Amino acid sequence: MRLRGVVILLLLALLLVGCASNQSGQVSASGPTSLQVVRINTNRYAPQYPTLSQTIEDVPAVQYIYQQAYGLPPLPNMSCPPNTGNLIYRLDFYRGKTLVKEMKLGVLGCQTLSLSQRDVREPTSSFLSSLAQVLHLHSLVPCSNGSWWNTLVSSC
């Protein structure tokens, strides 16, 4: 009877260690293995931003961004300026050739990360800078030399 209790405790300890190691940033065997990012400009008042299409195949980085996205807080009820368009990053997470999840990140005005129509999150500065770093960008809002828009974008 005592041996059975010890075995159960050992199994629980192994389960907890396994869950903790997955949350500490290690690669998950069932998580996405690549990330395709496409930048789309829907803001007619902003300068024409250069197109961007990148595929990231650094599995730990891809899974880190994926886990960060799901850890973001829900978007609070807030008032946003009238919608004149946005600069959107479409984030397509793949496991092999299978699409796991499509997310849409709006980076102008009210910043939002849509995981689905009903699940919209508030991106943190940490998430935004992690994504920019993975994409090898200074900022997710690109600078346009000589534009009035530079005066509105603090990172330029």
Sequence and secondary structure as in RCSB ss.txt:
>XXXX:A:sequence
MRLRGVVILLLLALLLVGCASNQSGQVSASGPTSLQVVRINTNRYAPQYPTLSQTIEDVPAVQYIYQQAYGLPPL
PNMSCPPNTGNLIYRLDFYRGKTLVKEMKLGVLGCQTLSLSQRDVREPTSSFLSSLAQVLHLHSLVPCSNGSWWN
TLVSSC
>XXXX:A:secstr
 HHHHHHHHHHHHHHHHHHHHHHTT   TTS  EEEEEEEE  TTS     EEEEE  HHHHHHHHHHHHHS B 
           EEEEEEEEETTEEEEEEEEE SSS EEESSSS EE   HHHHHHHHHHTT S SS   TT GGG
GT TT 
